[in-house]
Amino acid sequence: MSGEAWHLEYAVSFDDEAARLDRAALKRIHAYLQATVASGQPRSRGQGLSGPLAGYWRYRIGDFRVIADIQDKRLVVIAIRVGHLSGVYKDES
């Protein structure tokens, strides 16, 4: 093992959506993501997505979902979107 660790990054889109969440939910989401990245196996907790979001992963945290891009070459998980399960998968473009 090379001693390299996974890192967590947040996209601007995640930050914008996270600003709308209550503090307790956001704290829980951040803790979950940090634990997932610290495990060194970010795919162990998530599920790969299909369809238009193929290639991305989703993490289920209570009633909330985080959509992430797992980049193996960089050892980074980029949290792209966060929201309630009823709306996080909808395209807002």
Residue frames as qw, qx, qy, qz and C-alpha x, y, z in Angstrom:
[[0.000, 0.889, 0.457, 0.000, 0.00, 0.00, 0.00],
 [0.461, 0.467, 0.004, 0.755, 1.42, 3.37, -1.00],
 [0.275, -0.387, -0.470, 0.744, -0.05, 5.29, 1.93],
 [0.102, -0.153, -0.278, -0.943, -2.12, 7.52, -0.31],
 [0.155, 0.398, 0.755, -0.498, -5.50, 8.44, 1.06],
 [0.119, 0.620, 0.646, 0.429, -8.76, 9.31, -0.61],
 [0.061, -0.158, -0.192, 0.967, -9.92, 12.93, -0.49],
 [0.155, 0.692, 0.701, -0.072, -13.34, 14.53, -0.55],
 [0.097, -0.052, 0.177, 0.978, -14.14, 17.57, -2.66],
 [0.263, 0.636, 0.624, -0.370, -17.37, 19.49, -3.03],
 [0.280, 0.388, 0.502, 0.721, -18.56, 20.92, -6.34],
 [0.109, -0.024, 0.093, -0.989, -20.10, 24.39, -6.43],
 [0.549, -0.249, -0.511, -0.613, -23.44, 22.77, -7.29],
 [0.595, -0.316, -0.703, 0.226, -23.25, 20.73, -4.07],
 [0.243, -0.148, -0.392, 0.875, -22.47, 23.82, -1.99],
 [0.289, -0.136, -0.198, -0.927, -25.40, 25.71, -3.53],
 [0.659, -0.307, -0.571, -0.382, -27.84, 22.89, -2.76],
 [0.565, -0.210, -0.650, 0.464, -26.36, 22.25, 0.69],
 [0.038, 0.097, -0.232, 0.967, -27.01, 25.87, 1.66],
 [0.540, -0.262, -0.282, -0.749, -30.74, 25.10, 1.48],
 [0.700, -0.229, -0.676, 0.020, -30.59, 22.23, 3.98],
 [0.544, -0.802, 0.037, -0.245, -31.04, 22.50, 7.71],
 [0.011, -0.754, 0.622, -0.209, -27.90, 22.43, 9.81],
 [0.687, -0.280, 0.635, -0.215, -28.54, 19.03, 11.43],
 [0.890, 0.390, 0.233, -0.048, -29.10, 17.29, 8.09],
 [0.489, 0.801, -0.317, 0.136, -26.03, 18.88, 6.58],
 [0.290, -0.658, 0.661, -0.214, -23.88, 17.87, 9.55],
 [0.823, -0.035, 0.548, -0.144, -25.06, 14.28, 9.17],
 [0.789, 0.612, 0.045, 0.017, -24.35, 14.31, 5.42],
 [0.222, 0.826, -0.490, 0.169, -20.84, 15.69, 5.89],
 [0.515, -0.481, 0.681, -0.201, -20.05, 13.12, 8.59],
 [0.890, 0.210, 0.393, -0.095, -21.27, 10.29, 6.36],
 [0.663, 0.730, -0.135, 0.094, -19.21, 11.47, 3.40],
 [0.048, -0.779, 0.593, -0.198, -16.08, 11.92, 5.52],
 [0.687, -0.274, 0.652, -0.166, -16.46, 8.39, 6.94],
 [0.871, 0.435, 0.222, -0.054, -17.02, 6.98, 3.46],
 [0.480, 0.798, -0.327, 0.163, -13.87, 8.60, 2.09],
 [0.280, -0.680, 0.633, -0.241, -11.83, 7.71, 5.19],
 [0.899, -0.063, 0.407, -0.150, -12.73, 4.04, 4.71],
 [0.155, -0.497, 0.706, 0.480, -10.62, 4.04, 1.54],
 [0.155, 0.202, 0.917, 0.308, -13.40, 2.17, -0.27],
 [0.275, 0.212, 0.115, -0.931, -15.91, 4.77, -1.43],
 [0.524, 0.014, -0.601, -0.603, -17.88, 2.24, -3.46],
 [0.228, -0.093, -0.934, 0.259, -18.57, 0.05, -0.43],
 [0.121, 0.403, 0.607, -0.674, -21.41, 2.27, 0.80],
 [0.347, 0.441, -0.101, -0.821, -22.77, 3.72, -2.42],
 [0.669, 0.358, 0.651, 0.013, -24.55, 2.45, -5.47],
 [0.219, -0.118, 0.531, 0.810, -23.64, 3.03, -9.10],
 [0.453, 0.545, 0.285, -0.646, -26.22, 4.93, -11.11],
 [0.451, 0.220, 0.743, 0.442, -27.53, 4.11, -14.57],
 [0.274, 0.836, 0.470, 0.068, -29.27, 5.98, -17.34],
 [0.283, 0.882, -0.011, 0.377, -28.34, 9.65, -17.78],
 [0.359, -0.836, 0.366, -0.198, -26.33, 9.53, -14.53],
 [0.982, 0.036, -0.060, 0.178, -24.33, 6.42, -15.46],
 [0.598, 0.419, -0.302, 0.613, -20.79, 6.66, -14.12],
 [0.188, -0.554, 0.333, -0.739, -21.85, 8.53, -11.00],
 [0.389, -0.178, -0.858, 0.284, -22.52, 7.08, -7.56],
 [0.418, -0.627, -0.124, -0.645, -25.24, 7.82, -5.06],
 [0.244, 0.026, -0.787, 0.565, -25.07, 7.74, -1.31],
 [0.469, -0.606, -0.500, -0.404, -28.24, 7.35, 0.73],
 [0.214, 0.051, -0.575, 0.788, -28.27, 9.31, 3.97],
 [0.229, 0.404, 0.620, -0.632, -31.73, 9.09, 5.50],
 [0.479, 0.722, 0.470, -0.168, -34.15, 10.96, 3.23],
 [0.151, 0.876, -0.276, -0.367, -31.28, 12.66, 1.42],
 [0.900, 0.244, 0.226, 0.283, -29.15, 11.58, -1.51],
 [0.145, -0.788, 0.382, 0.461, -25.70, 12.68, -2.56],
 [0.852, 0.506, 0.086, 0.103, -24.57, 12.18, -6.14],
 [0.394, -0.756, 0.424, 0.306, -20.81, 11.82, -6.45],
 [0.724, 0.614, -0.315, 0.005, -18.10, 11.28, -9.01],
 [0.786, -0.496, 0.329, 0.169, -15.48, 8.76, -7.85],
 [0.527, 0.779, -0.339, 0.010, -12.15, 9.38, -9.56],
 [0.952, -0.244, 0.030, 0.181, -9.80, 6.46, -8.95],
 [0.689, 0.422, -0.093, 0.582, -6.74, 7.98, -10.62],
 [0.032, 0.640, -0.213, 0.738, -6.87, 11.03, -8.33],
 [0.389, -0.255, -0.790, 0.399, -8.16, 9.15, -5.26],
 [0.135, 0.055, 0.220, -0.965, -10.93, 11.69, -4.90],
 [0.043, 0.577, 0.815, 0.026, -14.68, 11.63, -4.36],
 [0.022, -0.064, -0.082, -0.994, -16.38, 14.76, -5.67],
 [0.149, 0.541, 0.745, -0.360, -19.80, 15.42, -4.14],
 [0.116, 0.204, 0.491, 0.839, -21.77, 16.95, -7.00],
 [0.423, -0.426, -0.298, -0.742, -25.38, 17.19, -5.80],
 [0.097, -0.141, -0.846, 0.504, -27.31, 16.84, -2.58],
 [0.432, -0.143, -0.099, -0.885, -31.01, 16.94, -1.95],
 [0.666, 0.000, 0.544, -0.510, -34.14, 15.20, -0.81],
 [0.403, -0.009, 0.883, 0.241, -34.69, 11.86, -2.50],
 [0.462, 0.659, 0.571, -0.163, -37.72, 13.22, -4.34],
 [0.362, 0.920, 0.054, -0.138, -35.76, 15.77, -6.34],
 [0.393, -0.686, 0.483, 0.377, -32.04, 15.12, -6.42],
 [0.572, 0.047, 0.716, 0.398, -32.13, 13.05, -9.62],
 [0.415, 0.819, 0.396, -0.024, -34.03, 15.66, -11.65],
 [0.532, 0.170, 0.200, 0.805, -32.10, 17.68, -14.18],
 [0.062, -0.836, -0.343, 0.424, -32.35, 21.37, -13.38],
 [0.336, -0.244, 0.373, 0.829, -30.49, 22.66, -16.43]]
